[in-house]
Structure formats: structure tokens, C-alpha cells
Amino acid sequence: MHFGPHLLLAALEGLVTSAVLALTALGLSLVFGVMRVVNVAHGEFFMLGAVLAWAISTAIAGHPAVGFVAALAIAPLLVGLVALIAERLVLRRLNYNPEGTIVATIGMLYIIQQLALTFYGPEARPVEPPFSYRILLPWFGYSGYKLSVVAASAILLVITWLVLTRTKIGLIMRATQYDRETAQAFGIPVERVYAGVFAVGAMLAAIAAVLIVPISQAHYLMGQDPLLLSFIVVIIGGLGSLRGTVVAAILIGLSDGIVSMFFSPTLAKIIATLVVAMVLVFRPQGLFGTTQR
């Protein structure tokens, strides 16, 4: 292939990365934006979603689409339940103290990781995609499932935006984000809001993992890269900003796909790290974030 088709292929791969990264980073951004908690265990919720997707899809006989749909429905709910329990037993007891919750979520990271290693094992295991249709372009064929991942991510992002901006639930979340004490004074159950946000953040990461695991493989260490890239995205886009998260995810995903294709994946990570450093120096609140009062 010539340069043009190579560039198109790299851009398509970058869009798939952007789609998964946007969902994962959105969960991290929501948790920080509303709760002011840096969830270091976020990548392990991603990993847990992938591992559960493998377990559910392999337990259900029949067409791969049946097992995949079941995994897409059940795995995020189970991960959300784990996150809800962790919020009740750990974060709430620390009164959501920023320093204490960082240490606590680091502990949660290792606990979830070691439990996955114990019960799942060290092997990387594939999940069969629900369909294997290929779209024929003039220069090459491309996976229809990968494009469906992009479409599914876009739909979920739009739904999240509508919930945050057009519903009472979103209004309550934004009120809690802006001023916790005032929200409590008006009768908003802040602790229940925090519990729900923490669970939803973990569920978004799990959904992203279920979508990507037929392309990659489920492994107990697979949460490390999504965690790092999610932090990069939310720092660049602005912590708590949905628009910033989406824009930064697209930029990081496309640059990762294109630079990895023509140069090396290591260079792509170096460039992303340099961009983060520049944003922290010249615009610490991120491209679309606001300065905290």
C-alpha cells in the first residue's frame, strides 16, 4: 500500500483506541469531577470487566454473539457492584479525603489484581467477537466489529452527555460537584450520589473493556495502560470535563495509531507524556477545565 492507505488504516486503528479510551477516561473524569477522588484502581475495574467478559462468554454455549451480549450486559453490572462495595467499605469511611483515598485505591488496585491472578490465572485469553464481518475498502478490508466499537462508544458518550445535562440526575450530580455542603443543605443525599458516581465510573471502564477484549485479550495486568492513558486524557482535557475528555481521547488515540504505525508505539507514549507536561506547565486545569475556586 501507498502512504494514503497506510494513513487511513492508522487513523481507523486510532479511532478504535480513541473510542475505548474515551469511555475509560470518562469514568475516571466523572469520579474526580464529582467526588474529587483520584481513583488509582480505575484500570483494575477495566481489567475486571475484561476478565468477567471472558468468563461469561465462555460459560454460555451457542453463537459467540449470545455470549458477548450477555457479557456486555452482566460484566459492567458486576464491576459496578464491586465498586459500590468498595465505596461503602473504604472511601466513605475515609470521608473521601483526597490523600487517604489515593492510598486506599492503590491498595484496591493490588487486591483486585491479585484476586484476578489467583482465580483467573496469568494467561491471556481471547474472547470471540460477536461477528466477523469485514468492510471492503478500495485498498484493504477492515473489521466491521472495530467500527461497531467506535459507534457503540459514540452512542454511550451521547447518552452520558444527555444524562448529565438534560436530566434531574445530572443536575444533582452537578450540584454535588460544585458545592457538597450546599447540596447537603438542600437535602441532596451526597453519599448516595458519590456511591452511584463511583459505580458508574467503574461500569464505564468495564463496558470499554468488554468492547475491546475481542480485539485484544483478557489478562490480569491489562489495566495498567488504560489507567495511564486515562490519566493523560483527563489531564489534557480537564478533570471533570466531558467535552475535554472526548477531545483529548481522540487526539491521543489518533496520534497513538498514526505514530505507532509509521514510527513506534514507544514514541507515541513519549509524545503523549510531553503533551501532558506542556499542559501542566501552561494550562494546569486542562484544555477545557476550569480553575478551581
C-alpha positions in Angstrom: 0.0 0.0 0.0 1.0 3.6 -0.6 1.2 6.3 2.1 -2.5 7.3 1.8 -4.0 3.8 2.6 -1.4 3.3 5.4 -2.5 6.6 6.9 -6.2 5.7 6.6 -5.5 2.3 8.3 -3.6 4.1 11.1 -6.4 6.6 11.6 -9.0 3.8 11.8 -7.0 2.0 14.4 -6.5 5.3 16.2 -10.3 5.9 16.3 -10.9 2.5 17.9 -8.3 3.3 20.5 -9.9 6.7 21.0 -13.4 5.2 21.4 -12.3 2.8 24.1 -10.1 5.4 25.8 -12.9 8.0 25.9 -15.2 5.6 27.8 -12.5 4.6 30.2 -11.3 8.1 30.8 -14.8 9.4 31.1 -15.4 7.1 34.1 -12.2 8.4 35.8 -13.1 12.0 35.0 -16.6 11.7 36.4 -15.3 10.2 39.7 -12.8 13.1 40.1 -15.2 15.8 38.9 -18.0 14.9 41.3 -16.2 13.2 44.2 -12.7 14.9 44.0 -11.3 11.3 44.3 -8.3 10.2 42.2 -9.2 6.5 41.6 -5.9 4.8 41.1 -7.8 1.4 40.9 -9.7 2.5 37.8 -7.6 0.4 35.5 -8.3 -2.7 37.5 -12.0 -2.1 37.1 -11.3 -2.1 33.4 -9.3 -5.4 33.7 -12.1 -6.9 35.9 -14.6 -6.1 33.1 -12.5 -7.9 30.5 -11.9 -11.0 32.8 -15.6 -11.2 33.6 -16.4 -10.9 29.9 -14.2 -13.9 29.1 -15.8 -15.9 32.0 -19.3 -15.1 31.0 -18.9 -15.5 27.2 -17.1 -18.9 27.6 -19.8 -20.1 30.1 -22.6 -19.6 27.6 -22.8 -22.1 24.7 -24.0 -21.2 21.3 -23.3 -18.4 18.9 -20.5 -16.0 20.0 -22.9 -13.1 19.8 -25.1 -14.6 22.6 -22.1 -14.9 25.0 -20.9 -11.4 24.0 -24.2 -9.7 24.6 -24.6 -11.5 27.9 -21.1 -10.3 28.9 -21.8 -6.7 27.8 -24.9 -6.7 30.0 -23.7 -8.6 33.1 -20.0 -7.8 33.4 -20.4 -4.0 33.9 -23.1 -4.6 36.5 -20.9 -6.9 38.5 -18.0 -4.4 38.3 -20.3 -1.7 39.4 -21.4 -3.8 42.3 -17.7 -4.3 43.3 -17.1 -0.6 43.0 -20.2 0.1 45.1 -19.0 -2.2 47.9 -15.5 -0.6 47.8 -17.0 2.8 48.1 -19.1 1.8 51.0 -16.4 -0.1 52.9 -13.3 2.1 52.1 -13.9 5.5 50.6 -16.9 6.5 52.7 -15.0 5.5 55.9 -12.2 7.9 54.9 -14.7 10.7 54.3 -13.4 10.9 50.7 -10.2 12.5 51.9 -8.1 13.1 48.8 -4.8 11.9 50.3 -6.4 8.9 52.1 -8.4 7.8 49.0 -5.3 7.8 46.8 -3.6 5.4 49.2 -6.8 3.3 49.6 -7.3 3.0 45.8 -3.7 1.9 45.4 -4.5 -0.9 47.9 -7.7 -1.7 46.0 -5.6 -1.9 42.8 -3.3 -4.6 44.2 -6.2 -6.5 45.8 -8.2 -6.7 42.6 -5.1 -7.6 40.6 -4.0 -10.4 42.9 -7.5 -11.8 43.1 -7.7 -11.9 39.3 -4.3 -13.6 39.2 -5.4 -16.2 41.8 -8.8 -17.1 40.3 -8.2 -16.3 36.6 -4.6 -17.1 36.2 -1.6 -15.4 34.4 -2.7 -16.4 30.9 -4.0 -14.0 28.3 -7.3 -15.4 27.0 -9.2 -14.3 23.9 -12.9 -13.6 23.6 -14.5 -14.4 20.3 -16.1 -11.3 18.6 -19.9 -11.4 18.1 -19.4 -11.2 14.3 -16.5 -11.2 11.9 -17.9 -9.2 9.0 -15.2 -7.2 7.1 -15.9 -3.9 5.3 -14.2 -3.9 1.9 -12.5 -0.5 1.2 -10.7 0.2 -2.1 -7.3 -0.6 -0.6 -8.0 -3.1 2.1 -10.6 -4.9 4.2 -11.4 -3.6 7.7 -13.0 -5.2 10.6 -16.7 -4.3 10.9 -16.6 -5.1 14.6 -13.9 -2.5 15.2 -16.1 0.1 13.6 -19.0 -1.0 15.7 -16.9 -0.4 18.8 -16.5 3.2 17.6 -20.2 3.5 17.0 -21.1 2.0 20.4 -18.7 4.3 22.2 -20.2 7.4 20.4 -23.7 6.3 21.4 -22.7 5.8 25.1 -20.9 9.2 25.2 -24.0 11.0 23.8 -26.3 9.2 26.3 -23.9 10.2 29.2 -24.0 13.8 27.9 -27.8 13.8 27.8 -28.0 12.4 31.3 -25.6 15.0 32.7 -27.1 18.0 31.0 -30.8 17.1 30.5 -32.0 15.1 33.5 -32.6 15.6 37.2 -29.9 13.0 38.0 -27.4 15.1 36.1 -28.5 18.3 37.9 -28.0 16.6 41.2 -24.5 15.4 40.2 -23.5 18.8 39.1 -24.9 20.4 42.2 -22.8 18.0 44.3 -19.8 18.7 42.2 -20.0 22.4 42.6 -20.6 22.6 46.4 -21.0 19.5 48.6 -22.1 21.4 51.7 -24.8 23.4 49.9 -26.1 20.3 48.2 -26.4 18.6 51.6 -28.2 21.7 53.0 -30.8 21.4 50.2 -31.4 17.7 51.1 -29.4 16.0 48.4 -28.1 12.7 49.6 -24.5 13.3 48.8 -23.2 10.0 50.0 -25.6 8.1 47.7 -24.6 10.4 44.8 -21.0 9.6 45.5 -21.7 5.9 45.6 -23.6 6.0 42.3 -20.9 8.0 40.6 -18.2 5.7 41.7 -20.1 2.7 40.5 -21.0 4.3 37.1 -17.3 5.3 36.6 -16.3 1.7 37.1 -19.1 0.5 34.9 -17.9 2.7 32.0 -14.4 1.3 32.3 -15.9 -2.2 32.3 -18.0 -1.5 29.2 -14.9 -0.3 27.4 -13.1 -3.5 28.4 -15.9 -5.7 27.2 -15.9 -3.9 23.8 -12.1 -4.1 23.3 -11.5 -7.7 24.6 -12.5 -9.4 21.4 -9.8 -7.3 19.7 -7.1 -7.8 22.3 -7.2 -10.5 25.1 -8.2 -10.6 28.7 -5.2 -10.5 31.1 -4.8 -9.7 34.7 -2.2 -7.0 34.0 -4.2 -5.3 31.2 -5.4 -2.4 33.4 -2.1 -0.6 33.6 -2.1 1.0 30.1 -5.7 2.1 30.2 -5.1 3.7 33.6 -2.0 5.6 32.4 -3.7 6.8 29.2 -6.9 7.7 31.1 -4.9 10.0 33.4 -3.2 11.5 30.3 -6.6 12.2 28.7 -8.2 13.7 31.7 -5.2 15.9 32.4 -5.1 17.2 28.9 -8.9 17.6 28.5 -9.5 18.9 32.0 -10.6 16.9 35.1 -14.4 16.7 35.2 -14.9 18.0 31.6 -16.8 15.6 29.3 -16.0 17.7 26.2 -12.3 17.8 27.2 -12.3 14.0 27.8 -13.7 13.3 24.4 -11.4 15.7 22.5 -8.3 14.6 24.4 -9.1 10.9 23.8 -9.5 11.5 20.1 -6.2 13.4 19.9 -4.3 10.8 22.0 -5.9 7.8 20.1 -5.3 9.2 16.6 -1.7 10.2 17.5 -1.1 6.8 19.0 -2.4 5.0 16.0 -0.5 7.1 13.4 2.8 7.4 15.3 2.7 3.7 16.2 2.1 2.8 12.5 4.8 4.9 11.0 7.4 5.0 13.8 7.0 3.1 17.1 4.5 2.7 20.0 7.2 3.9 22.4 7.5 7.2 20.5 3.7 7.6 20.7 3.8 7.3 24.5 6.7 9.7 24.7 4.8 12.3 22.7 1.7 11.9 24.9 3.8 12.3 28.0 5.4 15.5 26.6 2.0 16.9 25.8 0.9 16.3 29.4 4.0 18.1 30.7 3.3 21.1 28.4 -0.4 21.2 29.5 0.6 21.1 33.2 3.0 23.9 32.7 1.0 26.3 30.5 -2.6 25.3 31.4 -2.8 23.2 34.6 -6.6 23.0 34.6 -6.5 21.3 31.1 -7.7 22.4 27.7 -11.4 22.6 28.7 -11.2 22.5 32.5 -11.9 25.4 34.8 -9.8 26.9 37.6 -10.9 25.7 41.0 -12.1 28.4 43.4 
